């Protein structure tokens, strides 16, 4: 029985693993094409925080409406 299990495992394991993917990291050594200003940084961070915290704030502001059973 162990011989049969070893045979099945040796045949099934490569098929279950599939193809191995070789990943390579893309490394760039050049500086950025353009500098990002302070205003662009503040606007970008503000929009990201609004996108993340906005929906949670909406739910918390309207929590009493969500509690009602209609």
C-alpha positions as CSV (number, residue, x, y, z in Angstrom):
1,X,0.0,0.0,0.0
2,X,2.8,2.6,0.8
3,X,4.2,1.9,-2.7
4,X,0.9,2.7,-4.3
5,X,0.5,5.9,-2.3
6,X,4.1,6.9,-3.2
7,X,3.4,6.3,-6.9
8,X,0.1,8.3,-6.9
9,X,1.8,11.1,-5.0
10,X,4.7,11.3,-7.4
11,X,2.3,11.5,-10.3
12,X,-0.2,13.9,-8.8
13,X,2.1,16.4,-7.1
14,X,3.6,18.0,-10.2
15,X,0.1,18.3,-11.8
16,X,-1.3,19.9,-8.6
17,X,1.6,22.4,-8.4
18,X,1.3,23.6,-11.9
19,X,3.9,25.7,-13.6
20,X,6.4,27.4,-11.4
21,X,6.6,31.2,-12.0
22,X,9.9,32.9,-11.9
23,X,9.3,36.4,-10.5
24,X,11.8,39.2,-11.1
25,X,11.9,42.5,-9.4
26,X,11.9,45.6,-11.6
27,X,14.6,47.9,-10.3
28,X,15.1,51.4,-11.7
29,X,18.2,53.4,-10.9
30,X,17.2,56.6,-12.7
31,X,15.7,59.5,-10.7
32,X,12.1,60.5,-11.2
33,X,11.2,62.4,-14.4
34,X,9.6,65.2,-12.5
35,X,9.5,66.4,-8.9
36,X,6.3,66.1,-7.0
37,X,5.5,69.4,-5.2
38,X,4.2,69.9,-1.7
39,X,0.7,70.9,-2.9
40,X,0.4,67.8,-5.0
41,X,1.5,65.7,-2.1
42,X,-1.1,67.3,0.2
43,X,-3.9,66.9,-2.3
44,X,-3.0,63.3,-3.0
45,X,-2.8,62.3,0.7
46,X,-6.1,64.2,1.4
47,X,-7.9,62.4,-1.4
48,X,-6.6,59.0,-0.3
49,X,-7.6,59.6,3.3
50,X,-11.0,60.8,2.2
51,X,-11.5,57.7,0.1
52,X,-10.6,55.5,3.0
53,X,-12.2,57.3,5.9
54,X,-15.2,58.9,4.1
55,X,-17.4,55.8,3.9
56,X,-16.7,54.9,7.6
57,X,-17.5,58.4,8.6
58,X,-20.8,58.3,6.6
59,X,-21.8,55.1,8.4
60,X,-20.9,56.5,11.8
61,X,-22.8,59.7,11.1
62,X,-25.9,57.9,10.0
63,X,-25.7,55.1,12.6
64,X,-29.1,55.9,14.2
65,X,-30.8,55.6,10.8
66,X,-29.2,52.1,10.3
67,X,-30.4,51.0,13.7
68,X,-34.1,51.6,12.9
69,X,-36.1,48.5,12.0
70,X,-38.6,49.4,9.3
